[in-house]
Structure formats: C-alpha cells, structure tokens
Amino acid sequence: MTIEDAVRQRIIGLCKENDITINALATKAGMPRTTLKNIIYGTSRNTGIVTIKLVCDALGISINDFFDNELFKDLEPVKD
C-alpha cells in the first residue's frame, strides 16, 4: 500500500468512526473542502503534515493516534 492510500483510508475510516462526513470534517478542520476531497479522491499526491494535523485536531486525536494504525505498517517505498 502507498502512503497516499493509507492516509486516504485512515481519514475515511476516522470519518466513519466519528460519524462525520468529509465535508463536515473539512469545515471543522478549517480547510477548503476541495483540499480534503483531493486527498480522498487521490488527486493530491503529497498530503502535508500540517493538513494531517488539522484533521487530527478536528477529530480530537493526536498525530501519533493517526499513524498508530495497521494501514501504516507495511508501506511501499516512496518513488520520485
């Protein structure tokens, strides 16, 4: 699995766990809906750590909580 796929799946999973839509999460995180949708639909290939931190803050979790998930255990090497 790529890091992009893992981040996308983690955000989707957290939204389901918290019963929140992608649009509502974007609003709560104070970011444009298009930013989060681009991550979810795979058009954003480089999700910044600040964006992930905004998502974490909106969901009330830490960065550690975000990445402490099986999705991130066996990632493919990053290619240029």
C-alpha beads as a LAMMPS data file, in Angstrom:
LAMMPS data file: protein, C-alpha beads

80 atoms
79 bonds

1 atom types
1 bond types

-500.0 500.0 xlo xhi
-500.0 500.0 ylo yhi
-500.0 500.0 zlo zhi

Masses

1 110.0

Atoms # bond

1 1 1 0.000 0.000 0.000
2 1 1 1.213 3.503 -0.736
3 1 1 1.359 6.227 1.893
4 1 1 -1.273 8.153 -0.082
5 1 1 -3.646 5.174 0.024
6 1 1 -3.025 4.664 3.744
7 1 1 -3.716 8.331 4.572
8 1 1 -6.850 8.287 2.423
9 1 1 -8.158 5.094 4.041
10 1 1 -7.309 6.351 7.530
11 1 1 -9.238 9.596 7.024
12 1 1 -12.229 7.733 5.594
13 1 1 -12.139 5.266 8.499
14 1 1 -11.914 8.038 11.083
15 1 1 -14.872 9.806 9.482
16 1 1 -16.919 6.613 9.744
17 1 1 -15.828 6.046 13.354
18 1 1 -16.798 9.615 14.254
19 1 1 -19.961 9.666 12.114
20 1 1 -18.790 12.759 10.249
21 1 1 -18.777 13.481 6.528
22 1 1 -15.704 14.545 4.601
23 1 1 -17.301 17.971 4.048
24 1 1 -18.090 18.366 7.749
25 1 1 -14.554 17.326 8.678
26 1 1 -13.080 19.882 6.279
27 1 1 -15.272 22.611 7.763
28 1 1 -14.395 21.591 11.322
29 1 1 -10.691 21.493 10.396
30 1 1 -10.911 24.959 8.844
31 1 1 -9.720 23.871 5.422
32 1 1 -11.296 24.082 1.990
33 1 1 -13.489 21.077 1.209
34 1 1 -11.575 20.648 -2.025
35 1 1 -8.343 20.029 -0.106
36 1 1 -9.781 17.063 1.760
37 1 1 -11.684 15.782 -1.263
38 1 1 -8.490 15.879 -3.336
39 1 1 -6.843 13.664 -0.721
40 1 1 -9.793 11.271 -0.627
41 1 1 -10.140 11.040 -4.424
42 1 1 -6.396 10.638 -4.936
43 1 1 -5.764 13.817 -6.900
44 1 1 -3.477 15.135 -4.161
45 1 1 -0.260 13.128 -4.182
46 1 1 1.504 14.981 -1.370
47 1 1 -0.589 15.460 1.744
48 1 1 1.295 17.774 4.062
49 1 1 1.741 17.085 7.742
50 1 1 0.017 20.396 8.564
51 1 1 -3.088 19.166 6.739
52 1 1 -2.990 15.894 8.660
53 1 1 -2.560 17.842 11.922
54 1 1 -5.650 19.932 11.089
55 1 1 -7.618 16.728 10.521
56 1 1 -6.338 15.295 13.811
57 1 1 -7.228 18.450 15.721
58 1 1 -10.728 18.452 14.239
59 1 1 -11.205 14.817 15.300
60 1 1 -9.639 15.325 18.726
61 1 1 -6.793 12.863 18.162
62 1 1 -3.027 13.187 18.131
63 1 1 -0.697 12.718 15.180
64 1 1 0.501 9.584 16.946
65 1 1 -3.088 8.281 17.081
66 1 1 -3.480 8.972 13.368
67 1 1 -0.401 6.985 12.338
68 1 1 -0.711 4.267 15.005
69 1 1 -2.746 2.052 12.697
70 1 1 -2.139 -1.160 10.766
71 1 1 -2.507 0.781 7.497
72 1 1 0.941 2.279 8.053
73 1 1 2.805 -0.930 8.977
74 1 1 3.952 -2.184 5.554
75 1 1 4.026 0.757 3.189
76 1 1 5.597 0.602 -0.250
77 1 1 8.788 2.594 -0.762
78 1 1 8.138 6.147 -1.951
79 1 1 9.026 6.717 -5.595
80 1 1 10.087 10.062 -7.027

Bonds

1 1 1 2
2 1 2 3
3 1 3 4
4 1 4 5
5 1 5 6
6 1 6 7
7 1 7 8
8 1 8 9
9 1 9 10
10 1 10 11
11 1 11 12
12 1 12 13
13 1 13 14
14 1 14 15
15 1 15 16
16 1 16 17
17 1 17 18
18 1 18 19
19 1 19 20
20 1 20 21
21 1 21 22
22 1 22 23
23 1 23 24
24 1 24 25
25 1 25 26
26 1 26 27
27 1 27 28
28 1 28 29
29 1 29 30
30 1 30 31
31 1 31 32
32 1 32 33
33 1 33 34
34 1 34 35
35 1 35 36
36 1 36 37
37 1 37 38
38 1 38 39
39 1 39 40
40 1 40 41
41 1 41 42
42 1 42 43
43 1 43 44
44 1 44 45
45 1 45 46
46 1 46 47
47 1 47 48
48 1 48 49
49 1 49 50
50 1 50 51
51 1 51 52
52 1 52 53
53 1 53 54
54 1 54 55
55 1 55 56
56 1 56 57
57 1 57 58
58 1 58 59
59 1 59 60
60 1 60 61
61 1 61 62
62 1 62 63
63 1 63 64
64 1 64 65
65 1 65 66
66 1 66 67
67 1 67 68
68 1 68 69
69 1 69 70
70 1 70 71
71 1 71 72
72 1 72 73
73 1 73 74
74 1 74 75
75 1 75 76
76 1 76 77
77 1 77 78
78 1 78 79
79 1 79 80
